[in-house]
Amino acid sequence: MRAVILPELGPAIEKAVVSFWFFKEGDQVKENEDLVELTTDKAAFNIPSPCNGILVEIFFREGDTVQVGEVLANIQELPEDK
């Protein structure tokens, strides 16, 4: 299981708001595909999938505030296509 974590965003930025999920729980995702859009006071940005897999659990919904370091979602890894 791989966790999707809100990374460090820069000096004095400690949180972001979930704007939009590109996938829903149960969807298959590919490494580097955009998973979620977040916004801060200064910018909007996307977090990509860290691996190929199934998006099994989303912990924050659109409109929720997330602190840096919190887990946004979990992905069940799938083996790479050969």
PDB file of N, CA, C and O in Angstrom:
ATOM      1  N   MET A   1       0.851  -1.178   0.000  1.00  0.00           N
ATOM      2  CA  MET A   1       0.000   0.000   0.000  1.00  0.00           C
ATOM      3  C   MET A   1       0.890   1.233   0.000  1.00  0.00           C
ATOM      4  O   MET A   1       1.838   1.322   0.780  1.00  0.00           O
ATOM      5  N   ARG A   2       0.584   2.177  -0.872  1.00  0.00           N
ATOM      6  CA  ARG A   2       1.349   3.432  -0.932  1.00  0.00           C
ATOM      7  C   ARG A   2       0.466   4.584  -0.489  1.00  0.00           C
ATOM      8  O   ARG A   2      -0.685   4.695  -0.912  1.00  0.00           O
ATOM      9  N   ALA A   3       1.003   5.430   0.356  1.00  0.00           N
ATOM     10  CA  ALA A   3       0.290   6.606   0.837  1.00  0.00           C
ATOM     11  C   ALA A   3       0.584   7.790  -0.084  1.00  0.00           C
ATOM     12  O   ALA A   3       1.714   7.977  -0.535  1.00  0.00           O
ATOM     13  N   VAL A   4      -0.443   8.575  -0.350  1.00  0.00           N
ATOM     14  CA  VAL A   4      -0.296   9.831  -1.074  1.00  0.00           C
ATOM     15  C   VAL A   4      -0.305  10.925  -0.006  1.00  0.00           C
ATOM     16  O   VAL A   4      -1.320  11.150   0.655  1.00  0.00           O
ATOM     17  N   ILE A   5       0.824  11.597   0.156  1.00  0.00           N
ATOM     18  CA  ILE A   5       1.023  12.539   1.258  1.00  0.00           C
ATOM     19  C   ILE A   5       1.144  13.957   0.705  1.00  0.00           C
ATOM     20  O   ILE A   5       1.757  14.179  -0.339  1.00  0.00           O
ATOM     21  N   LEU A   6       0.547  14.913   1.424  1.00  0.00           N
ATOM     22  CA  LEU A   6       0.719  16.316   1.047  1.00  0.00           C
ATOM     23  C   LEU A   6       2.158  16.712   1.353  1.00  0.00           C
ATOM     24  O   LEU A   6       2.562  16.726   2.516  1.00  0.00           O
ATOM     25  N   PRO A   7       2.941  17.035   0.313  1.00  0.00           N
ATOM     26  CA  PRO A   7       4.357  17.350   0.530  1.00  0.00           C
ATOM     27  C   PRO A   7       4.552  18.767   1.067  1.00  0.00           C
ATOM     28  O   PRO A   7       3.614  19.561   1.143  1.00  0.00           O
ATOM     29  N   GLU A   8       5.796  19.056   1.434  1.00  0.00           N
ATOM     30  CA  GLU A   8       6.170  20.429   1.810  1.00  0.00           C
ATOM     31  C   GLU A   8       5.828  21.336   0.634  1.00  0.00           C
ATOM     32  O   GLU A   8       6.084  20.997  -0.521  1.00  0.00           O
ATOM     33  N   LEU A   9       5.247  22.493   0.943  1.00  0.00           N
ATOM     34  CA  LEU A   9       4.781  23.387  -0.115  1.00  0.00           C
ATOM     35  C   LEU A   9       5.588  24.673  -0.222  1.00  0.00           C
ATOM     36  O   LEU A   9       5.418  25.441  -1.168  1.00  0.00           O
ATOM     37  N   GLY A  10       6.446  24.902   0.728  1.00  0.00           N
ATOM     38  CA  GLY A  10       7.254  26.107   0.702  1.00  0.00           C
ATOM     39  C   GLY A  10       7.227  26.781   2.060  1.00  0.00           C
ATOM     40  O   GLY A  10       6.478  26.377   2.950  1.00  0.00           O
ATOM     41  N   PRO A  11       8.050  27.812   2.214  1.00  0.00           N
ATOM     42  CA  PRO A  11       8.133  28.504   3.497  1.00  0.00           C
ATOM     43  C   PRO A  11       6.771  29.079   3.905  1.00  0.00           C
ATOM     44  O   PRO A  11       6.083  29.704   3.098  1.00  0.00           O
ATOM     45  N   ALA A  12       6.400  28.862   5.147  1.00  0.00           N
ATOM     46  CA  ALA A  12       5.188  29.428   5.756  1.00  0.00           C
ATOM     47  C   ALA A  12       3.883  28.891   5.166  1.00  0.00           C
ATOM     48  O   ALA A  12       2.816  29.420   5.475  1.00  0.00           O
ATOM     49  N   ILE A  13       3.940  27.847   4.320  1.00  0.00           N
ATOM     50  CA  ILE A  13       2.710  27.236   3.810  1.00  0.00           C
ATOM     51  C   ILE A  13       2.541  25.903   4.521  1.00  0.00           C
ATOM     52  O   ILE A  13       3.323  24.974   4.316  1.00  0.00           O
ATOM     53  N   GLU A  14       1.525  25.817   5.352  1.00  0.00           N
ATOM     54  CA  GLU A  14       1.345  24.630   6.189  1.00  0.00           C
ATOM     55  C   GLU A  14       0.129  23.802   5.825  1.00  0.00           C
ATOM     56  O   GLU A  14      -0.054  22.703   6.349  1.00  0.00           O
ATOM     57  N   LYS A  15      -0.725  24.332   4.911  1.00  0.00           N
ATOM     58  CA  LYS A  15      -1.953  23.598   4.589  1.00  0.00           C
ATOM     59  C   LYS A  15      -2.413  23.945   3.180  1.00  0.00           C
ATOM     60  O   LYS A  15      -1.969  24.923   2.581  1.00  0.00           O
ATOM     61  N   ALA A  16      -3.319  23.112   2.670  1.00  0.00           N
ATOM     62  CA  ALA A  16      -3.925  23.324   1.357  1.00  0.00           C
ATOM     63  C   ALA A  16      -5.359  22.807   1.422  1.00  0.00           C
ATOM     64  O   ALA A  16      -5.716  22.041   2.318  1.00  0.00           O
ATOM     65  N   VAL A  17      -6.165  23.232   0.469  1.00  0.00           N
ATOM     66  CA  VAL A  17      -7.559  22.798   0.392  1.00  0.00           C
ATOM     67  C   VAL A  17      -7.725  21.895  -0.826  1.00  0.00           C
ATOM     68  O   VAL A  17      -7.262  22.224  -1.918  1.00  0.00           O
ATOM     69  N   VAL A  18      -8.387  20.756  -0.632  1.00  0.00           N
ATOM     70  CA  VAL A  18      -8.670  19.847  -1.744  1.00  0.00           C
ATOM     71  C   VAL A  18      -9.688  20.513  -2.659  1.00  0.00           C
ATOM     72  O   VAL A  18     -10.785  20.865  -2.227  1.00  0.00           O
ATOM     73  N   SER A  19      -9.317  20.684  -3.928  1.00  0.00           N
ATOM     74  CA  SER A  19     -10.213  21.310  -4.907  1.00  0.00           C
ATOM     75  C   SER A  19     -10.990  20.271  -5.695  1.00  0.00           C
ATOM     76  O   SER A  19     -12.198  20.402  -5.897  1.00  0.00           O
ATOM     77  N   PHE A  20     -10.274  19.219  -6.147  1.00  0.00           N
ATOM     78  CA  PHE A  20     -10.889  18.277  -7.073  1.00  0.00           C
ATOM     79  C   PHE A  20     -10.108  16.968  -7.108  1.00  0.00           C
ATOM     80  O   PHE A  20      -8.881  16.978  -7.209  1.00  0.00           O
ATOM     81  N   TRP A  21     -10.809  15.853  -7.026  1.00  0.00           N
ATOM     82  CA  TRP A  21     -10.207  14.535  -7.232  1.00  0.00           C
ATOM     83  C   TRP A  21     -10.454  14.133  -8.681  1.00  0.00           C
ATOM     84  O   TRP A  21     -11.585  14.195  -9.163  1.00  0.00           O
ATOM     85  N   PHE A  22      -9.400  13.723  -9.371  1.00  0.00           N
ATOM     86  CA  PHE A  22      -9.516  13.288 -10.764  1.00  0.00           C
ATOM     87  C   PHE A  22     -10.026  11.848 -10.865  1.00  0.00           C
ATOM     88  O   PHE A  22     -10.482  11.417 -11.924  1.00  0.00           O
ATOM     89  N   PHE A  23      -9.945  11.111  -9.759  1.00  0.00           N
ATOM     90  CA  PHE A  23     -10.389   9.716  -9.708  1.00  0.00           C
ATOM     91  C   PHE A  23     -11.231   9.513  -8.458  1.00  0.00           C
ATOM     92  O   PHE A  23     -11.206  10.331  -7.538  1.00  0.00           O
ATOM     93  N   LYS A  24     -11.981   8.410  -8.435  1.00  0.00           N
ATOM     94  CA  LYS A  24     -12.744   8.060  -7.235  1.00  0.00           C
ATOM     95  C   LYS A  24     -12.213   6.744  -6.682  1.00  0.00           C
ATOM     96  O   LYS A  24     -11.458   6.039  -7.353  1.00  0.00           O
ATOM     97  N   GLU A  25     -12.612   6.416  -5.458  1.00  0.00           N
ATOM     98  CA  GLU A  25     -12.177   5.161  -4.852  1.00  0.00           C
ATOM     99  C   GLU A  25     -12.563   3.999  -5.760  1.00  0.00           C
ATOM    100  O   GLU A  25     -13.671   3.950  -6.294  1.00  0.00           O
ATOM    101  N   GLY A  26     -11.630   3.068  -5.923  1.00  0.00           N
ATOM    102  CA  GLY A  26     -11.848   1.904  -6.774  1.00  0.00           C
ATOM    103  C   GLY A  26     -11.313   2.067  -8.184  1.00  0.00           C
ATOM    104  O   GLY A  26     -11.220   1.088  -8.924  1.00  0.00           O
ATOM    105  N   ASP A  27     -10.955   3.296  -8.572  1.00  0.00           N
ATOM    106  CA  ASP A  27     -10.413   3.530  -9.912  1.00  0.00           C
ATOM    107  C   ASP A  27      -8.960   3.087  -9.990  1.00  0.00           C
ATOM    108  O   ASP A  27      -8.211   3.170  -9.016  1.00  0.00           O
ATOM    109  N   GLN A  28      -8.580   2.616 -11.171  1.00  0.00           N
ATOM    110  CA  GLN A  28      -7.180   2.287 -11.430  1.00  0.00           C
ATOM    111  C   GLN A  28      -6.465   3.557 -11.861  1.00  0.00           C
ATOM    112  O   GLN A  28      -6.987   4.331 -12.663  1.00  0.00           O
ATOM    113  N   VAL A  29      -5.263   3.768 -11.322  1.00  0.00           N
ATOM    114  CA  VAL A  29      -4.457   4.943 -11.651  1.00  0.00           C
ATOM    115  C   VAL A  29      -3.081   4.490 -12.129  1.00  0.00           C
ATOM    116  O   VAL A  29      -2.617   3.397 -11.805  1.00  0.00           O
ATOM    117  N   LYS A  30      -2.449   5.356 -12.901  1.00  0.00           N
ATOM    118  CA  LYS A  30      -1.104   5.076 -13.387  1.00  0.00           C
ATOM    119  C   LYS A  30      -0.125   6.047 -12.746  1.00  0.00           C
ATOM    120  O   LYS A  30      -0.470   7.182 -12.415  1.00  0.00           O
ATOM    121  N   GLU A  31       1.097   5.575 -12.582  1.00  0.00           N
ATOM    122  CA  GLU A  31       2.144   6.420 -12.005  1.00  0.00           C
ATOM    123  C   GLU A  31       2.241   7.736 -12.769  1.00  0.00           C
ATOM    124  O   GLU A  31       2.229   7.752 -14.000  1.00  0.00           O
ATOM    125  N   ASN A  32       2.337   8.824 -12.040  1.00  0.00           N
ATOM    126  CA  ASN A  32       2.486  10.193 -12.533  1.00  0.00           C
ATOM    127  C   ASN A  32       1.210  10.806 -13.098  1.00  0.00           C
ATOM    128  O   ASN A  32       1.241  11.957 -13.534  1.00  0.00           O
ATOM    129  N   GLU A  33       0.078  10.080 -13.108  1.00  0.00           N
ATOM    130  CA  GLU A  33      -1.194  10.699 -13.474  1.00  0.00           C
ATOM    131  C   GLU A  33      -1.621  11.618 -12.334  1.00  0.00           C
ATOM    132  O   GLU A  33      -1.418  11.299 -11.163  1.00  0.00           O
ATOM    133  N   ASP A  34      -2.213  12.758 -12.680  1.00  0.00           N
ATOM    134  CA  ASP A  34      -2.710  13.661 -11.643  1.00  0.00           C
ATOM    135  C   ASP A  34      -3.841  12.993 -10.880  1.00  0.00           C
ATOM    136  O   ASP A  34      -4.797  12.496 -11.474  1.00  0.00           O
ATOM    137  N   LEU A  35      -3.721  12.985  -9.548  1.00  0.00           N
ATOM    138  CA  LEU A  35      -4.743  12.394  -8.675  1.00  0.00           C
ATOM    139  C   LEU A  35      -5.685  13.432  -8.106  1.00  0.00           C
ATOM    140  O   LEU A  35      -6.903  13.254  -8.094  1.00  0.00           O
ATOM    141  N   VAL A  36      -5.091  14.531  -7.630  1.00  0.00           N
ATOM    142  CA  VAL A  36      -5.878  15.508  -6.880  1.00  0.00           C
ATOM    143  C   VAL A  36      -5.323  16.911  -7.120  1.00  0.00           C
ATOM    144  O   VAL A  36      -4.113  17.112  -7.224  1.00  0.00           O
ATOM    145  N   GLU A  37      -6.243  17.876  -7.204  1.00  0.00           N
ATOM    146  CA  GLU A  37      -5.858  19.282  -7.288  1.00  0.00           C
ATOM    147  C   GLU A  37      -6.076  19.908  -5.919  1.00  0.00           C
ATOM    148  O   GLU A  37      -7.099  19.680  -5.274  1.00  0.00           O
ATOM    149  N   LEU A  38      -5.100  20.699  -5.483  1.00  0.00           N
ATOM    150  CA  LEU A  38      -5.193  21.403  -4.209  1.00  0.00           C
ATOM    151  C   LEU A  38      -4.901  22.883  -4.434  1.00  0.00           C
ATOM    152  O   LEU A  38      -4.267  23.264  -5.418  1.00  0.00           O
ATOM    153  N   THR A  39      -5.372  23.702  -3.508  1.00  0.00           N
ATOM    154  CA  THR A  39      -5.089  25.131  -3.593  1.00  0.00           C
ATOM    155  C   THR A  39      -4.567  25.636  -2.256  1.00  0.00           C
ATOM    156  O   THR A  39      -4.924  25.132  -1.191  1.00  0.00           O
ATOM    157  N   THR A  40      -3.715  26.642  -2.345  1.00  0.00           N
ATOM    158  CA  THR A  40      -3.260  27.383  -1.164  1.00  0.00           C
ATOM    159  C   THR A  40      -3.680  28.837  -1.386  1.00  0.00           C
ATOM    160  O   THR A  40      -4.359  29.151  -2.364  1.00  0.00           O
ATOM    161  N   ASP A  41      -3.275  29.715  -0.481  1.00  0.00           N
ATOM    162  CA  ASP A  41      -3.573  31.138  -0.660  1.00  0.00           C
ATOM    163  C   ASP A  41      -2.901  31.702  -1.910  1.00  0.00           C
ATOM    164  O   ASP A  41      -3.336  32.716  -2.456  1.00  0.00           O
ATOM    165  N   LYS A  42      -1.840  31.037  -2.354  1.00  0.00           N
ATOM    166  CA  LYS A  42      -1.035  31.591  -3.443  1.00  0.00           C
ATOM    167  C   LYS A  42      -1.131  30.845  -4.766  1.00  0.00           C
ATOM    168  O   LYS A  42      -0.833  31.432  -5.806  1.00  0.00           O
ATOM    169  N   ALA A  43      -1.538  29.565  -4.775  1.00  0.00           N
ATOM    170  CA  ALA A  43      -1.482  28.798  -6.021  1.00  0.00           C
ATOM    171  C   ALA A  43      -2.373  27.564  -5.975  1.00  0.00           C
ATOM    172  O   ALA A  43      -2.818  27.122  -4.915  1.00  0.00           O
ATOM    173  N   ALA A  44      -2.613  27.027  -7.166  1.00  0.00           N
ATOM    174  CA  ALA A  44      -3.269  25.721  -7.312  1.00  0.00           C
ATOM    175  C   ALA A  44      -2.224  24.768  -7.886  1.00  0.00           C
ATOM    176  O   ALA A  44      -1.387  25.174  -8.691  1.00  0.00           O
ATOM    177  N   PHE A  45      -2.273  23.511  -7.475  1.00  0.00           N
ATOM    178  CA  PHE A  45      -1.300  22.534  -7.963  1.00  0.00           C
ATOM    179  C   PHE A  45      -1.915  21.142  -7.895  1.00  0.00           C
ATOM    180  O   PHE A  45      -2.899  20.916  -7.191  1.00  0.00           O
ATOM    181  N   ASN A  46      -1.317  20.212  -8.641  1.00  0.00           N
ATOM    182  CA  ASN A  46      -1.780  18.822  -8.664  1.00  0.00           C
ATOM    183  C   ASN A  46      -0.740  17.923  -8.018  1.00  0.00           C
ATOM    184  O   ASN A  46       0.461  18.184  -8.084  1.00  0.00           O
ATOM    185  N   ILE A  47      -1.227  16.861  -7.393  1.00  0.00           N
ATOM    186  CA  ILE A  47      -0.345  15.825  -6.862  1.00  0.00           C
ATOM    187  C   ILE A  47      -0.547  14.585  -7.727  1.00  0.00           C
ATOM    188  O   ILE A  47      -1.676  14.126  -7.896  1.00  0.00           O
ATOM    189  N   PRO A  48       0.551  14.033  -8.284  1.00  0.00           N
ATOM    190  CA  PRO A  48       0.445  12.848  -9.130  1.00  0.00           C
ATOM    191  C   PRO A  48       0.470  11.557  -8.317  1.00  0.00           C
ATOM    192  O   PRO A  48       0.881  11.535  -7.157  1.00  0.00           O
ATOM    193  N   SER A  49       0.025  10.501  -8.951  1.00  0.00           N
ATOM    194  CA  SER A  49       0.081   9.178  -8.336  1.00  0.00           C
ATOM    195  C   SER A  49       1.540   8.739  -8.206  1.00  0.00           C
ATOM    196  O   SER A  49       2.313   8.901  -9.149  1.00  0.00           O
ATOM    197  N   PRO A  50       1.929   8.186  -7.054  1.00  0.00           N
ATOM    198  CA  PRO A  50       3.307   7.725  -6.875  1.00  0.00           C
ATOM    199  C   PRO A  50       3.573   6.357  -7.508  1.00  0.00           C
ATOM    200  O   PRO A  50       4.719   5.911  -7.570  1.00  0.00           O
ATOM    201  N   CYS A  51       2.494   5.682  -7.986  1.00  0.00           N
ATOM    202  CA  CYS A  51       2.669   4.324  -8.517  1.00  0.00           C
ATOM    203  C   CYS A  51       1.446   3.930  -9.353  1.00  0.00           C
ATOM    204  O   CYS A  51       0.431   4.627  -9.368  1.00  0.00           O
ATOM    205  N   ASN A  52       1.571   2.800 -10.042  1.00  0.00           N
ATOM    206  CA  ASN A  52       0.418   2.174 -10.697  1.00  0.00           C
ATOM    207  C   ASN A  52      -0.374   1.440  -9.632  1.00  0.00           C
ATOM    208  O   ASN A  52       0.211   0.786  -8.768  1.00  0.00           O
ATOM    209  N   GLY A  53      -1.703   1.539  -9.681  1.00  0.00           N
ATOM    210  CA  GLY A  53      -2.485   0.818  -8.686  1.00  0.00           C
ATOM    211  C   GLY A  53      -3.949   1.182  -8.687  1.00  0.00           C
ATOM    212  O   GLY A  53      -4.463   1.795  -9.623  1.00  0.00           O
ATOM    213  N   ILE A  54      -4.610   0.787  -7.610  1.00  0.00           N
ATOM    214  CA  ILE A  54      -6.024   1.068  -7.396  1.00  0.00           C
ATOM    215  C   ILE A  54      -6.132   2.067  -6.251  1.00  0.00           C
ATOM    216  O   ILE A  54      -5.557   1.866  -5.182  1.00  0.00           O
ATOM    217  N   LEU A  55      -6.878   3.150  -6.488  1.00  0.00           N
ATOM    218  CA  LEU A  55      -7.122   4.145  -5.449  1.00  0.00           C
ATOM    219  C   LEU A  55      -8.144   3.554  -4.486  1.00  0.00           C
ATOM    220  O   LEU A  55      -9.343   3.555  -4.764  1.00  0.00           O
ATOM    221  N   VAL A  56      -7.665   3.050  -3.357  1.00  0.00           N
ATOM    222  CA  VAL A  56      -8.537   2.285  -2.461  1.00  0.00           C
ATOM    223  C   VAL A  56      -9.199   3.124  -1.383  1.00  0.00           C
ATOM    224  O   VAL A  56     -10.278   2.772  -0.909  1.00  0.00           O
ATOM    225  N   GLU A  57      -8.571   4.234  -0.984  1.00  0.00           N
ATOM    226  CA  GLU A  57      -9.163   5.016   0.098  1.00  0.00           C
ATOM    227  C   GLU A  57      -8.762   6.480  -0.028  1.00  0.00           C
ATOM    228  O   GLU A  57      -7.583   6.804  -0.175  1.00  0.00           O
ATOM    229  N   ILE A  58      -9.761   7.362   0.030  1.00  0.00           N
ATOM    230  CA  ILE A  58      -9.543   8.804   0.020  1.00  0.00           C
ATOM    231  C   ILE A  58      -9.922   9.319   1.405  1.00  0.00           C
ATOM    232  O   ILE A  58     -11.026   9.062   1.886  1.00  0.00           O
ATOM    233  N   PHE A  59      -9.009  10.044   2.042  1.00  0.00           N
ATOM    234  CA  PHE A  59      -9.231  10.509   3.410  1.00  0.00           C
ATOM    235  C   PHE A  59      -9.791  11.927   3.506  1.00  0.00           C
ATOM    236  O   PHE A  59     -10.385  12.294   4.520  1.00  0.00           O
ATOM    237  N   PHE A  60      -9.604  12.722   2.455  1.00  0.00           N
ATOM    238  CA  PHE A  60     -10.085  14.106   2.463  1.00  0.00           C
ATOM    239  C   PHE A  60     -10.933  14.338   1.223  1.00  0.00           C
ATOM    240  O   PHE A  60     -10.567  13.910   0.129  1.00  0.00           O
ATOM    241  N   ARG A  61     -12.039  14.996   1.386  1.00  0.00           N
ATOM    242  CA  ARG A  61     -12.972  15.282   0.286  1.00  0.00           C
ATOM    243  C   ARG A  61     -12.768  16.704  -0.219  1.00  0.00           C
ATOM    244  O   ARG A  61     -12.067  17.502   0.403  1.00  0.00           O
ATOM    245  N   GLU A  62     -13.384  17.006  -1.346  1.00  0.00           N
ATOM    246  CA  GLU A  62     -13.302  18.348  -1.913  1.00  0.00           C
ATOM    247  C   GLU A  62     -13.809  19.363  -0.891  1.00  0.00           C
ATOM    248  O   GLU A  62     -14.878  19.198  -0.302  1.00  0.00           O
ATOM    249  N   GLY A  63     -13.018  20.410  -0.697  1.00  0.00           N
ATOM    250  CA  GLY A  63     -13.349  21.443   0.283  1.00  0.00           C
ATOM    251  C   GLY A  63     -12.655  21.267   1.619  1.00  0.00           C
ATOM    252  O   GLY A  63     -12.614  22.197   2.425  1.00  0.00           O
ATOM    253  N   ASP A  64     -12.103  20.070   1.866  1.00  0.00           N
ATOM    254  CA  ASP A  64     -11.403  19.810   3.128  1.00  0.00           C
ATOM    255  C   ASP A  64     -10.021  20.469   3.139  1.00  0.00           C
ATOM    256  O   ASP A  64      -9.373  20.597   2.100  1.00  0.00           O
ATOM    257  N   THR A  65      -9.587  20.881   4.318  1.00  0.00           N
ATOM    258  CA  THR A  65      -8.254  21.433   4.510  1.00  0.00           C
ATOM    259  C   THR A  65      -7.322  20.326   4.992  1.00  0.00           C
ATOM    260  O   THR A  65      -7.660  19.557   5.892  1.00  0.00           O
ATOM    261  N   VAL A  66      -6.150  20.260   4.378  1.00  0.00           N
ATOM    262  CA  VAL A  66      -5.156  19.223   4.671  1.00  0.00           C
ATOM    263  C   VAL A  66      -3.871  19.898   5.133  1.00  0.00           C
ATOM    264  O   VAL A  66      -3.436  20.886   4.541  1.00  0.00           O
ATOM    265  N   GLN A  67      -3.270  19.370   6.183  1.00  0.00           N
ATOM    266  CA  GLN A  67      -1.993  19.874   6.680  1.00  0.00           C
ATOM    267  C   GLN A  67      -0.841  19.169   5.956  1.00  0.00           C
ATOM    268  O   GLN A  67      -0.964  18.008   5.566  1.00  0.00           O
ATOM    269  N   VAL A  68       0.271  19.874   5.781  1.00  0.00           N
ATOM    270  CA  VAL A  68       1.466  19.274   5.193  1.00  0.00           C
ATOM    271  C   VAL A  68       1.817  18.017   5.981  1.00  0.00           C
ATOM    272  O   VAL A  68       1.809  18.028   7.212  1.00  0.00           O
ATOM    273  N   GLY A  69       2.122  16.938   5.274  1.00  0.00           N
ATOM    274  CA  GLY A  69       2.503  15.676   5.902  1.00  0.00           C
ATOM    275  C   GLY A  69       1.347  14.713   6.122  1.00  0.00           C
ATOM    276  O   GLY A  69       1.576  13.545   6.437  1.00  0.00           O
ATOM    277  N   GLU A  70       0.102  15.178   5.964  1.00  0.00           N
ATOM    278  CA  GLU A  70      -1.044  14.284   6.147  1.00  0.00           C
ATOM    279  C   GLU A  70      -1.247  13.404   4.916  1.00  0.00           C
ATOM    280  O   GLU A  70      -0.898  13.779   3.797  1.00  0.00           O
ATOM    281  N   VAL A  71      -1.819  12.227   5.154  1.00  0.00           N
ATOM    282  CA  VAL A  71      -2.096  11.275   4.075  1.00  0.00           C
ATOM    283  C   VAL A  71      -3.429  11.642   3.420  1.00  0.00           C
ATOM    284  O   VAL A  71      -4.468  11.695   4.078  1.00  0.00           O
ATOM    285  N   LEU A  72      -3.375  11.894   2.116  1.00  0.00           N
ATOM    286  CA  LEU A  72      -4.569  12.232   1.345  1.00  0.00           C
ATOM    287  C   LEU A  72      -5.337  10.978   0.923  1.00  0.00           C
ATOM    288  O   LEU A  72      -6.568  10.963   0.922  1.00  0.00           O
ATOM    289  N   ALA A  73      -4.592   9.928   0.565  1.00  0.00           N
ATOM    290  CA  ALA A  73      -5.217   8.715   0.038  1.00  0.00           C
ATOM    291  C   ALA A  73      -4.231   7.557   0.111  1.00  0.00           C
ATOM    292  O   ALA A  73      -3.037   7.747   0.342  1.00  0.00           O
ATOM    293  N   ASN A  74      -4.765   6.338  -0.092  1.00  0.00           N
ATOM    294  CA  ASN A  74      -3.935   5.137  -0.202  1.00  0.00           C
ATOM    295  C   ASN A  74      -4.175   4.484  -1.552  1.00  0.00           C
ATOM    296  O   ASN A  74      -5.296   4.453  -2.059  1.00  0.00           O
ATOM    297  N   ILE A  75      -3.095   3.964  -2.121  1.00  0.00           N
ATOM    298  CA  ILE A  75      -3.152   3.262  -3.408  1.00  0.00           C
ATOM    299  C   ILE A  75      -2.600   1.860  -3.205  1.00  0.00           C
ATOM    300  O   ILE A  75      -1.509   1.678  -2.665  1.00  0.00           O
ATOM    301  N   GLN A  76      -3.366   0.878  -3.644  1.00  0.00           N
ATOM    302  CA  GLN A  76      -2.899  -0.512  -3.639  1.00  0.00           C
ATOM    303  C   GLN A  76      -2.075  -0.691  -4.903  1.00  0.00           C
ATOM    304  O   GLN A  76      -2.600  -0.612  -6.013  1.00  0.00           O
ATOM    305  N   GLU A  77      -0.792  -0.930  -4.730  1.00  0.00           N
ATOM    306  CA  GLU A  77       0.105  -1.031  -5.887  1.00  0.00           C
ATOM    307  C   GLU A  77      -0.216  -2.246  -6.736  1.00  0.00           C
ATOM    308  O   GLU A  77      -0.583  -3.308  -6.233  1.00  0.00           O
ATOM    309  N   LEU A  78      -0.064  -2.052  -8.062  1.00  0.00           N
ATOM    310  CA  LEU A  78      -0.177  -3.142  -9.023  1.00  0.00           C
ATOM    311  C   LEU A  78       1.180  -3.336  -9.671  1.00  0.00           C
ATOM    312  O   LEU A  78       1.961  -2.392  -9.788  1.00  0.00           O
ATOM    313  N   PRO A  79       1.459  -4.567 -10.094  1.00  0.00           N
ATOM    314  CA  PRO A  79       2.744  -4.778 -10.787  1.00  0.00           C
ATOM    315  C   PRO A  79       2.770  -3.996 -12.087  1.00  0.00           C
ATOM    316  O   PRO A  79       1.735  -3.793 -12.722  1.00  0.00           O
ATOM    317  N   GLU A  80       3.954  -3.560 -12.478  1.00  0.00           N
ATOM    318  CA  GLU A  80       4.091  -2.820 -13.730  1.00  0.00           C
ATOM    319  C   GLU A  80       3.770  -3.714 -14.908  1.00  0.00           C
ATOM    320  O   GLU A  80       4.048  -4.913 -14.882  1.00  0.00           O
ATOM    321  N   ASP A  81       3.175  -3.122 -15.960  1.00  0.00           N
ATOM    322  CA  ASP A  81       2.881  -3.870 -17.187  1.00  0.00           C
ATOM    323  C   ASP A  81       4.182  -4.299 -17.836  1.00  0.00           C
ATOM    324  O   ASP A  81       5.150  -3.540 -17.883  1.00  0.00           O
ATOM    325  N   LYS A  82       4.193  -5.513 -18.332  1.00  0.00           N
ATOM    326  CA  LYS A  82       5.410  -6.011 -18.971  1.00  0.00           C
ATOM    327  C   LYS A  82       5.217  -6.127 -20.453  1.00  0.00           C
ATOM    328  O   LYS A  82       6.136  -6.531 -21.165  1.00  0.00           O
TER     329      LYS A  82
END
